[in-house]
């Protein structure tokens, strides 16, 4: 009887302790994520009819549909973000494989530090470094001239390829880390057994390595896609005034035109777009969001 009473008292205390531990995270989640997004949705559905007088309206969304520049920029941003995610995965996977399976001891630590070094400085400094490297009077155009590849320095900034390279560079670490975590748990004996049974490198990669690393691939792809889709600095600096990046349109509406209703609608559309693409990607790959976050 006494034991049952003790258990009955301990259970509420354990729940209270758990609630207190979760309270800071819940406050952060509600205060900085849930409430701002709810306010964003409310702002996007109102129209100003008089000073400090608003009415419910879908006018901001009709403006997005009726203006080709907006939805063209919207689709372009999504397309380049998906391409940047794929390129980041293709570059990061061999690097993660080498760090997780081939590098040993100090070499592994050194390679990880080399991946971290670019993130010791701000994104602004890193992006300005790309501008110094690629501008017409920069390092790379001058090297091309000295090697006789081009007759004169060429402007390498303000192109889609430049934006893509900058996005891949700024998000590479966020793909490498979950891939390394996923690949480290792969038992080497499975690969050895596959070779003993006559498997080729490609078949082992396709049937063993990639399925095992799928949660890491999904987690890294989600993070990289979100970062590139919402990136403002890199596309604006490397792409110039004609970068046609959707976050720039959001910035213009909020800061330049003080049209918070239109900016909120654009922000909410970007949120819906990112959620839809992530959901579609998980469905196509057969992954579940909870499993991805837990196993990666």
Buried (B, 14 or more C-beta within 10 A) or exposed (E): EEEEEEEEEEEEEEEEEEEEEEEEEEEEEEEEEEEEEEEBBBBBBBBEEEEEEBEEBEBBBEBBEEEEEBBEBBEBBBEBBBBBBBBBBEBBBEBBBBBBBEBEEEEBEEBBEEBEEBEEEEBEEBBBBBBEBBBEEBEBBEEBBEEEEEEEBEEBBBBBEBBBBBBBBBBBBBBBBBBBBBBEEBEEEEBEEBEEEEBEEEEBBEEBBEEBBBBBBBBBBBBBBBBBBBBBBBBBBBBEEEBBBBBBBBBBBBEEEEBBBBBBBBBBBBBEBBEEBBEEBBEEBEBBEEBBEEBB
